[in-house]
Amino acid sequence: MSFGKTLKHVLDERGLRAIDLADESLSTQYLSKLITGRTKSPTWDKALNIIEKLGMTPSEFRSLEIKYDGMEHHKRKAH
């Protein structure tokens, strides 16, 4: 699963939007493009910034990527 898709899941679960993470280094437009897959994965620095804003560690975020990827794979097999 992509960084953006995982970010979307986390934001949805927490009732947050891209604007809630935006700051001078992360524009709402950039975050929206990341979430919708219209831009590639963020640089390591941007990824860390986003993950820290979510109050997570990189390993916690990666665990969610794996979890959500498994759920998405299971959904595809069910159809």
Biopython code that builds the backbone (N, CA, C, O; Angstrom):
import numpy as np
from Bio.PDB.StructureBuilder import StructureBuilder

atoms = [
    (1, "MET", "N", (0.849, -1.179, 0.000)),
    (1, "MET", "CA", (0.000, 0.000, 0.000)),
    (1, "MET", "C", (0.890, 1.236, 0.000)),
    (1, "MET", "O", (1.973, 1.244, 0.584)),
    (2, "SER", "N", (0.420, 2.250, -0.650)),
    (2, "SER", "CA", (1.198, 3.484, -0.749)),
    (2, "SER", "C", (1.132, 4.295, 0.548)),
    (2, "SER", "O", (0.231, 4.123, 1.369)),
    (3, "PHE", "N", (2.095, 5.161, 0.699)),
    (3, "PHE", "CA", (2.116, 6.068, 1.841)),
    (3, "PHE", "C", (0.823, 6.878, 1.879)),
    (3, "PHE", "O", (0.206, 7.026, 2.933)),
    (4, "GLY", "N", (0.418, 7.400, 0.720)),
    (4, "GLY", "CA", (-0.783, 8.233, 0.645)),
    (4, "GLY", "C", (-2.051, 7.510, 1.057)),
    (4, "GLY", "O", (-2.889, 8.071, 1.763)),
    (5, "LYS", "N", (-2.197, 6.258, 0.618)),
    (5, "LYS", "CA", (-3.395, 5.489, 0.989)),
    (5, "LYS", "C", (-3.411, 5.212, 2.487)),
    (5, "LYS", "O", (-4.456, 5.289, 3.133)),
    (6, "THR", "N", (-2.249, 4.891, 3.028)),
    (6, "THR", "CA", (-2.172, 4.661, 4.474)),
    (6, "THR", "C", (-2.497, 5.942, 5.224)),
    (6, "THR", "O", (-3.229, 5.921, 6.214)),
    (7, "LEU", "N", (-1.958, 7.050, 4.756)),
    (7, "LEU", "CA", (-2.255, 8.340, 5.377)),
    (7, "LEU", "C", (-3.753, 8.611, 5.355)),
    (7, "LEU", "O", (-4.315, 9.070, 6.349)),
    (8, "LYS", "N", (-4.400, 8.332, 4.238)),
    (8, "LYS", "CA", (-5.848, 8.536, 4.139)),
    (8, "LYS", "C", (-6.591, 7.692, 5.172)),
    (8, "LYS", "O", (-7.502, 8.188, 5.834)),
    (9, "HIS", "N", (-6.212, 6.426, 5.314)),
    (9, "HIS", "CA", (-6.850, 5.559, 6.313)),
    (9, "HIS", "C", (-6.687, 6.132, 7.722)),
    (9, "HIS", "O", (-7.646, 6.188, 8.492)),
    (10, "VAL", "N", (-5.471, 6.555, 8.048)),
    (10, "VAL", "CA", (-5.205, 7.095, 9.388)),
    (10, "VAL", "C", (-6.020, 8.364, 9.624)),
    (10, "VAL", "O", (-6.631, 8.525, 10.681)),
    (11, "LEU", "N", (-6.029, 9.252, 8.650)),
    (11, "LEU", "CA", (-6.806, 10.487, 8.794)),
    (11, "LEU", "C", (-8.288, 10.177, 8.964)),
    (11, "LEU", "O", (-8.948, 10.754, 9.828)),
    (12, "ASP", "N", (-8.814, 9.267, 8.143)),
    (12, "ASP", "CA", (-10.231, 8.895, 8.239)),
    (12, "ASP", "C", (-10.563, 8.315, 9.613)),
    (12, "ASP", "O", (-11.578, 8.667, 10.214)),
    (13, "GLU", "N", (-9.702, 7.425, 10.105)),
    (13, "GLU", "CA", (-9.935, 6.809, 11.417)),
    (13, "GLU", "C", (-9.939, 7.840, 12.544)),
    (13, "GLU", "O", (-10.642, 7.679, 13.541)),
    (14, "ARG", "N", (-9.163, 8.879, 12.379)),
    (14, "ARG", "CA", (-9.038, 9.898, 13.429)),
    (14, "ARG", "C", (-9.938, 11.107, 13.204)),
    (14, "ARG", "O", (-9.933, 12.047, 13.999)),
    (15, "GLY", "N", (-10.702, 11.082, 12.128)),
    (15, "GLY", "CA", (-11.589, 12.206, 11.834)),
    (15, "GLY", "C", (-10.833, 13.472, 11.464)),
    (15, "GLY", "O", (-11.294, 14.581, 11.736)),
    (16, "LEU", "N", (-9.680, 13.305, 10.849)),
    (16, "LEU", "CA", (-8.848, 14.442, 10.462)),
    (16, "LEU", "C", (-8.888, 14.648, 8.954)),
    (16, "LEU", "O", (-9.313, 13.770, 8.203)),
    (17, "ARG", "N", (-8.435, 15.830, 8.525)),
    (17, "ARG", "CA", (-8.333, 16.156, 7.102)),
    (17, "ARG", "C", (-6.922, 16.657, 6.816)),
    (17, "ARG", "O", (-6.152, 16.943, 7.733)),
    (18, "ALA", "N", (-6.603, 16.758, 5.551)),
    (18, "ALA", "CA", (-5.270, 17.224, 5.159)),
    (18, "ALA", "C", (-4.956, 18.576, 5.791)),
    (18, "ALA", "O", (-3.826, 18.818, 6.216)),
    (19, "ILE", "N", (-5.930, 19.436, 5.851)),
    (19, "ILE", "CA", (-5.709, 20.781, 6.407)),
    (19, "ILE", "C", (-5.253, 20.728, 7.867)),
    (19, "ILE", "O", (-4.587, 21.646, 8.347)),
    (20, "ASP", "N", (-5.613, 19.652, 8.570)),
    (20, "ASP", "CA", (-5.217, 19.515, 9.968)),
    (20, "ASP", "C", (-3.713, 19.252, 10.123)),
    (20, "ASP", "O", (-3.150, 19.491, 11.191)),
    (21, "LEU", "N", (-3.065, 18.761, 9.063)),
    (21, "LEU", "CA", (-1.626, 18.483, 9.105)),
    (21, "LEU", "C", (-0.796, 19.560, 8.424)),
    (21, "LEU", "O", (0.422, 19.613, 8.595)),
    (22, "ALA", "N", (-1.443, 20.404, 7.666)),
    (22, "ALA", "CA", (-0.732, 21.399, 6.858)),
    (22, "ALA", "C", (0.015, 22.408, 7.725)),
    (22, "ALA", "O", (-0.432, 22.786, 8.808)),
    (23, "ASP", "N", (1.166, 22.828, 7.211)),
    (23, "ASP", "CA", (1.947, 23.892, 7.837)),
    (23, "ASP", "C", (2.806, 24.532, 6.750)),
    (23, "ASP", "O", (2.563, 24.319, 5.563)),
    (24, "GLU", "N", (3.803, 25.310, 7.146)),
    (24, "GLU", "CA", (4.613, 26.009, 6.144)),
    (24, "GLU", "C", (5.417, 25.062, 5.260)),
    (24, "GLU", "O", (5.775, 25.428, 4.140)),
    (25, "SER", "N", (5.707, 23.860, 5.733)),
    (25, "SER", "CA", (6.478, 22.910, 4.920)),
    (25, "SER", "C", (5.610, 21.869, 4.219)),
    (25, "SER", "O", (6.088, 21.159, 3.334)),
    (26, "LEU", "N", (4.341, 21.773, 4.606)),
    (26, "LEU", "CA", (3.407, 20.811, 4.006)),
    (26, "LEU", "C", (2.115, 21.538, 3.662)),
    (26, "LEU", "O", (1.307, 21.834, 4.542)),
    (27, "SER", "N", (1.925, 21.821, 2.391)),
    (27, "SER", "CA", (0.701, 22.526, 1.999)),
    (27, "SER", "C", (-0.480, 21.562, 1.961)),
    (27, "SER", "O", (-0.308, 20.357, 1.783)),
    (28, "THR", "N", (-1.658, 22.099, 2.128)),
    (28, "THR", "CA", (-2.877, 21.294, 2.020)),
    (28, "THR", "C", (-2.957, 20.671, 0.635)),
    (28, "THR", "O", (-3.360, 19.516, 0.492)),
    (29, "GLN", "N", (-2.575, 21.434, -0.386)),
    (29, "GLN", "CA", (-2.615, 20.927, -1.763)),
    (29, "GLN", "C", (-1.678, 19.727, -1.927)),
    (29, "GLN", "O", (-2.061, 18.724, -2.530)),
    (30, "TYR", "N", (-0.467, 19.820, -1.402)),
    (30, "TYR", "CA", (0.486, 18.709, -1.488)),
    (30, "TYR", "C", (-0.070, 17.479, -0.773)),
    (30, "TYR", "O", (-0.034, 16.376, -1.317)),
    (31, "LEU", "N", (-0.581, 17.664, 0.439)),
    (31, "LEU", "CA", (-1.120, 16.542, 1.204)),
    (31, "LEU", "C", (-2.301, 15.904, 0.483)),
    (31, "LEU", "O", (-2.422, 14.679, 0.464)),
    (32, "SER", "N", (-3.165, 16.710, -0.105)),
    (32, "SER", "CA", (-4.310, 16.182, -0.853)),
    (32, "SER", "C", (-3.846, 15.360, -2.050)),
    (32, "SER", "O", (-4.397, 14.294, -2.328)),
    (33, "LYS", "N", (-2.834, 15.856, -2.758)),
    (33, "LYS", "CA", (-2.294, 15.109, -3.899)),
    (33, "LYS", "C", (-1.664, 13.797, -3.442)),
    (33, "LYS", "O", (-1.782, 12.781, -4.126)),
    (34, "LEU", "N", (-1.006, 13.813, -2.308)),
    (34, "LEU", "CA", (-0.395, 12.610, -1.756)),
    (34, "LEU", "C", (-1.469, 11.582, -1.405)),
    (34, "LEU", "O", (-1.337, 10.402, -1.728)),
    (35, "ILE", "N", (-2.523, 12.033, -0.748)),
    (35, "ILE", "CA", (-3.613, 11.157, -0.322)),
    (35, "ILE", "C", (-4.338, 10.539, -1.514)),
    (35, "ILE", "O", (-4.732, 9.373, -1.468)),
    (36, "THR", "N", (-4.514, 11.312, -2.572)),
    (36, "THR", "CA", (-5.256, 10.821, -3.741)),
    (36, "THR", "C", (-4.364, 10.135, -4.771)),
    (36, "THR", "O", (-4.852, 9.692, -5.810)),
    (37, "GLY", "N", (-3.076, 10.041, -4.500)),
    (37, "GLY", "CA", (-2.169, 9.351, -5.407)),
    (37, "GLY", "C", (-1.728, 10.164, -6.612)),
    (37, "GLY", "O", (-1.159, 9.617, -7.556)),
    (38, "ARG", "N", (-1.985, 11.458, -6.588)),
    (38, "ARG", "CA", (-1.585, 12.316, -7.708)),
    (38, "ARG", "C", (-0.152, 12.804, -7.587)),
    (38, "ARG", "O", (0.324, 13.542, -8.450)),
    (39, "THR", "N", (0.534, 12.408, -6.540)),
    (39, "THR", "CA", (1.964, 12.679, -6.399)),
    (39, "THR", "C", (2.600, 11.453, -5.771)),
    (39, "THR", "O", (1.951, 10.714, -5.030)),
    (40, "LYS", "N", (3.874, 11.242, -6.072)),
    (40, "LYS", "CA", (4.561, 10.054, -5.560)),
    (40, "LYS", "C", (4.818, 10.173, -4.063)),
    (40, "LYS", "O", (4.512, 11.188, -3.439)),
    (41, "SER", "N", (5.377, 9.127, -3.516)),
    (41, "SER", "CA", (5.661, 9.105, -2.082)),
    (41, "SER", "C", (6.501, 10.304, -1.671)),
    (41, "SER", "O", (7.304, 10.808, -2.456)),
    (42, "PRO", "N", (6.315, 10.756, -0.444)),
    (42, "PRO", "CA", (7.050, 11.937, 0.028)),
    (42, "PRO", "C", (8.522, 11.623, 0.274)),
    (42, "PRO", "O", (8.916, 10.462, 0.386)),
    (43, "THR", "N", (9.318, 12.672, 0.353)),
    (43, "THR", "CA", (10.712, 12.494, 0.769)),
    (43, "THR", "C", (10.702, 11.988, 2.212)),
    (43, "THR", "O", (9.699, 12.086, 2.918)),
    (44, "TRP", "N", (11.837, 11.448, 2.626)),
    (44, "TRP", "CA", (11.932, 10.927, 3.995)),
    (44, "TRP", "C", (11.624, 12.022, 5.014)),
    (44, "TRP", "O", (10.915, 11.775, 5.991)),
    (45, "ASP", "N", (12.148, 13.224, 4.797)),
    (45, "ASP", "CA", (11.903, 14.328, 5.733)),
    (45, "ASP", "C", (10.419, 14.676, 5.816)),
    (45, "ASP", "O", (9.885, 14.884, 6.905)),
    (46, "LYS", "N", (9.758, 14.737, 4.668)),
    (46, "LYS", "CA", (8.322, 15.044, 4.670)),
    (46, "LYS", "C", (7.529, 13.912, 5.312)),
    (46, "LYS", "O", (6.586, 14.159, 6.063)),
    (47, "ALA", "N", (7.911, 12.669, 5.014)),
    (47, "ALA", "CA", (7.222, 11.526, 5.614)),
    (47, "ALA", "C", (7.344, 11.570, 7.135)),
    (47, "ALA", "O", (6.360, 11.373, 7.847)),
    (48, "LEU", "N", (8.553, 11.829, 7.628)),
    (48, "LEU", "CA", (8.751, 11.923, 9.081)),
    (48, "LEU", "C", (7.924, 13.047, 9.684)),
    (48, "LEU", "O", (7.339, 12.885, 10.755)),
    (49, "ASN", "N", (7.871, 14.172, 9.010)),
    (49, "ASN", "CA", (7.077, 15.306, 9.480)),
    (49, "ASN", "C", (5.608, 14.900, 9.611)),
    (49, "ASN", "O", (4.972, 15.172, 10.629)),
    (50, "ILE", "N", (5.081, 14.259, 8.591)),
    (50, "ILE", "CA", (3.676, 13.829, 8.596)),
    (50, "ILE", "C", (3.433, 12.817, 9.708)),
    (50, "ILE", "O", (2.478, 12.940, 10.475)),
    (51, "ILE", "N", (4.302, 11.818, 9.787)),
    (51, "ILE", "CA", (4.149, 10.759, 10.794)),
    (51, "ILE", "C", (4.213, 11.341, 12.205)),
    (51, "ILE", "O", (3.428, 10.957, 13.072)),
    (52, "GLU", "N", (5.139, 12.259, 12.436)),
    (52, "GLU", "CA", (5.246, 12.895, 13.757)),
    (52, "GLU", "C", (4.007, 13.717, 14.076)),
    (52, "GLU", "O", (3.555, 13.732, 15.221)),
    (53, "LYS", "N", (3.450, 14.401, 13.079)),
    (53, "LYS", "CA", (2.224, 15.179, 13.303)),
    (53, "LYS", "C", (1.062, 14.270, 13.700)),
    (53, "LYS", "O", (0.136, 14.696, 14.390)),
    (54, "LEU", "N", (1.121, 13.022, 13.259)),
    (54, "LEU", "CA", (0.093, 12.048, 13.623)),
    (54, "LEU", "C", (0.358, 11.429, 14.995)),
    (54, "LEU", "O", (-0.449, 10.647, 15.497)),
    (55, "GLY", "N", (1.496, 11.786, 15.598)),
    (55, "GLY", "CA", (1.846, 11.243, 16.910)),
    (55, "GLY", "C", (2.280, 9.790, 16.839)),
    (55, "GLY", "O", (2.078, 9.021, 17.779)),
    (56, "MET", "N", (2.883, 9.420, 15.706)),
    (56, "MET", "CA", (3.283, 8.038, 15.492)),
    (56, "MET", "C", (4.786, 7.962, 15.262)),
    (56, "MET", "O", (5.447, 8.971, 15.019)),
    (57, "THR", "N", (5.310, 6.741, 15.343)),
    (57, "THR", "CA", (6.689, 6.479, 14.939)),
    (57, "THR", "C", (6.656, 5.912, 13.523)),
    (57, "THR", "O", (5.617, 5.427, 13.075)),
    (58, "PRO", "N", (7.780, 5.968, 12.815)),
    (58, "PRO", "CA", (7.809, 5.363, 11.482)),
    (58, "PRO", "C", (7.434, 3.883, 11.489)),
    (58, "PRO", "O", (6.761, 3.412, 10.573)),
    (59, "SER", "N", (7.862, 3.152, 12.509)),
    (59, "SER", "CA", (7.527, 1.723, 12.555)),
    (59, "SER", "C", (6.032, 1.505, 12.786)),
    (59, "SER", "O", (5.461, 0.557, 12.248)),
    (60, "GLU", "N", (5.397, 2.358, 13.570)),
    (60, "GLU", "CA", (3.941, 2.253, 13.754)),
    (60, "GLU", "C", (3.215, 2.523, 12.438)),
    (60, "GLU", "O", (2.271, 1.818, 12.086)),
    (61, "PHE", "N", (3.662, 3.545, 11.720)),
    (61, "PHE", "CA", (3.038, 3.873, 10.437)),
    (61, "PHE", "C", (3.235, 2.723, 9.457)),
    (61, "PHE", "O", (2.304, 2.349, 8.743)),
    (62, "ARG", "N", (4.436, 2.163, 9.418)),
    (62, "ARG", "CA", (4.725, 1.040, 8.517)),
    (62, "ARG", "C", (3.862, -0.164, 8.868)),
    (62, "ARG", "O", (3.382, -0.855, 7.969)),
    (63, "SER", "N", (3.659, -0.428, 10.142)),
    (63, "SER", "CA", (2.785, -1.536, 10.553)),
    (63, "SER", "C", (1.376, -1.338, 10.023)),
    (63, "SER", "O", (0.728, -2.295, 9.600)),
    (64, "LEU", "N", (0.900, -0.100, 10.046)),
    (64, "LEU", "CA", (-0.431, 0.182, 9.501)),
    (64, "LEU", "C", (-0.453, 0.002, 7.990)),
    (64, "LEU", "O", (-1.450, -0.467, 7.441)),
    (65, "GLU", "N", (0.634, 0.369, 7.304)),
    (65, "GLU", "CA", (0.711, 0.144, 5.855)),
    (65, "GLU", "C", (0.524, -1.333, 5.547)),
    (65, "GLU", "O", (-0.224, -1.700, 4.641)),
    (66, "ILE", "N", (1.204, -2.169, 6.302)),
    (66, "ILE", "CA", (1.115, -3.619, 6.103)),
    (66, "ILE", "C", (-0.292, -4.104, 6.428)),
    (66, "ILE", "O", (-0.855, -4.905, 5.682)),
    (67, "LYS", "N", (-0.865, -3.633, 7.527)),
    (67, "LYS", "CA", (-2.220, -4.024, 7.925)),
    (67, "LYS", "C", (-3.232, -3.643, 6.851)),
    (67, "LYS", "O", (-4.029, -4.478, 6.425)),
    (68, "TYR", "N", (-3.205, -2.397, 6.414)),
    (68, "TYR", "CA", (-4.171, -1.931, 5.419)),
    (68, "TYR", "C", (-3.964, -2.616, 4.077)),
    (68, "TYR", "O", (-4.932, -2.871, 3.361)),
    (69, "ASP", "N", (-2.716, -2.919, 3.726)),
    (69, "ASP", "CA", (-2.441, -3.627, 2.483)),
    (69, "ASP", "C", (-3.073, -5.016, 2.533)),
    (69, "ASP", "O", (-3.648, -5.477, 1.548)),
    (70, "GLY", "N", (-2.965, -5.675, 3.674)),
    (70, "GLY", "CA", (-3.589, -6.985, 3.840)),
    (70, "GLY", "C", (-5.099, -6.909, 3.740)),
    (70, "GLY", "O", (-5.728, -7.783, 3.142)),
    (71, "MET", "N", (-5.685, -5.877, 4.319)),
    (71, "MET", "CA", (-7.140, -5.709, 4.241)),
    (71, "MET", "C", (-7.569, -5.450, 2.802)),
    (71, "MET", "O", (-8.587, -5.978, 2.354)),
    (72, "GLU", "N", (-6.801, -4.642, 2.076)),
    (72, "GLU", "CA", (-7.124, -4.322, 0.690)),
    (72, "GLU", "C", (-6.993, -5.569, -0.183)),
    (72, "GLU", "O", (-7.820, -5.803, -1.064)),
    (73, "HIS", "N", (-5.959, -6.362, 0.062)),
    (73, "HIS", "CA", (-5.751, -7.601, -0.688)),
    (73, "HIS", "C", (-6.904, -8.568, -0.434)),
    (73, "HIS", "O", (-7.391, -9.216, -1.360)),
    (74, "HIS", "N", (-7.335, -8.665, 0.812)),
    (74, "HIS", "CA", (-8.446, -9.550, 1.171)),
    (74, "HIS", "C", (-9.735, -9.115, 0.479)),
    (74, "HIS", "O", (-10.498, -9.955, 0.002)),
    (75, "LYS", "N", (-9.983, -7.796, 0.424)),
    (75, "LYS", "CA", (-11.177, -7.275, -0.255)),
    (75, "LYS", "C", (-11.168, -7.638, -1.732)),
    (75, "LYS", "O", (-12.192, -8.038, -2.284)),
    (76, "ARG", "N", (-9.999, -7.496, -2.377)),
    (76, "ARG", "CA", (-9.902, -7.804, -3.809)),
    (76, "ARG", "C", (-10.165, -9.278, -4.064)),
    (76, "ARG", "O", (-10.816, -9.624, -5.050)),
    (77, "LYS", "N", (-9.675, -10.151, -3.198)),
    (77, "LYS", "CA", (-9.890, -11.588, -3.372)),
    (77, "LYS", "C", (-11.349, -11.959, -3.174)),
    (77, "LYS", "O", (-11.836, -12.910, -3.785)),
    (78, "ALA", "N", (-12.049, -11.219, -2.330)),
    (78, "ALA", "CA", (-13.455, -11.516, -2.033)),
    (78, "ALA", "C", (-14.370, -11.160, -3.194)),
    (78, "ALA", "O", (-15.474, -11.694, -3.295)),
    (79, "HIS", "N", (-13.928, -10.266, -4.072)),
    (79, "HIS", "CA", (-14.778, -9.832, -5.191)),
    (79, "HIS", "C", (-14.578, -10.665, -6.373)),
    (79, "HIS", "O", (-15.214, -10.438, -7.403)),
]
sb = StructureBuilder()
sb.init_structure("model")
sb.init_model(0)
sb.init_chain("A")
sb.init_seg("    ")
for serial, (resi, resn, name, xyz) in enumerate(atoms, 1):
    if name == "N":
        sb.init_residue(resn, " ", resi, " ")
    sb.init_atom(name, np.array(xyz, "f"), 0.0, 1.0, " ", f" {name:<3s}", serial, name[0])
structure = sb.get_structure()
